[in-house]
Amino acid sequence: MYPKQLLPLTGKETLLQQTARRLEGMPDVAGDCLVICNEAHRFLVAQQLAEIGVEARIVLEPEGRNTAPAVALAAFLEAQRNAETTLLVMPADHVIRDSATFQAAVGRAVAAAASGALVTFGIVPDRQETGYGAVAVTSFVEKPDLDTARSYVSGGKHFWNSGMFLFGADAYLEALKQFAPKMHEICAKSIENSVIGRDFVRPDAQVF
């Protein structure tokens, strides 16, 4: 069975294909597409992107370790070409029906990222939810309990964590080095020893 990202749950295109198209019409923002997935889905990911005419570099994550190391692999890979590259991180399991509003938010975030900020996109909560991370302006709360989640909705000062981010590759790697130095070291070595083929990038699995 395929993961939800590779299924057409809300239309003719899969969630991955919708995500890849999300910046269409923003030539100043859209650029190279880099997709991180696992070995088992590599050909299906490549096929789905080819079907919509999107060229992408596909990085095969040796093992799922959540967002931070996956983004680190992308940041190290991009930094090899240009340390000042700006990364827009978009998980492929979102449904965003209002593309214009999303693109406007991205446009506003670009200037902040250019100044060195690490930008996160928040979603205004419409109910108490204990399964999502919460952004509380100055802090991040991982899956708050029910009472806390209720207070976030009624308080109007908190956002759900969308898992979408915008930042310079160098700024992200510097923050990672400061706050998670071991992860920084391992991901750097994994990319340094990666095998770059015609279709896929394989970070060093043993190191990772």
Steps between C-alpha positions, in 0.01 A plus 500: 500500500630846409546780754246782477748733329493279193121466476246722318291569810357840408497503122659346195853575615676347798593708804863488385407637159287774655791597724742512207264739321434721801735780394392518135471863397776612738811494276698712747440241774466165327826334409663161510280229646664266745297209638598286795344155515595144584645231279173308466315788332778645287368389160140592575607848616707548185211381283243726663721806463578415137126473429454869583823613336691577820871428505633423844800365679389214719687434823452154647488536877666189648255489791209720606616727783238777476537850361824645635750248359309471171525875455864487606576258217336740255680802648843336481434385146389846388782672688749308286374703204416827674506563875261792455226281353159557657302186584122483511407185689160361401378163629308315232200407712328840516179609332516872422201613297578873503827511306492879466501553876775243544713664233446840660623362833808356332565831329491684833731244658772536237625834634522364854693194383735724301588680823597172665173409671369145524136539397224260601149512355223473758137400457230675701333223707125455471467234771696348786743245359749288692647327195666809348800699612422854613697817431469743790688794344805463724488125546395170346283256693507143373146355508354687801251333734127565453465782753802680354367455148165649604675801648684555172176512302327738741807719546541579130877539527616158390533312174516140393840404369456439126838333459579752225808719531706750303865578572843525351692173487790663683275646773336163561829314516644758738201460733524123476869513587420713804202307636552145366873467426497120480223505240691767307814286502327177395297657219807683369699176483208313347477752214878523465511124440182487291473330163358737240355316205314613190159477668554477875724624780580235760645637826731265684256267678748361752601846620139621507 
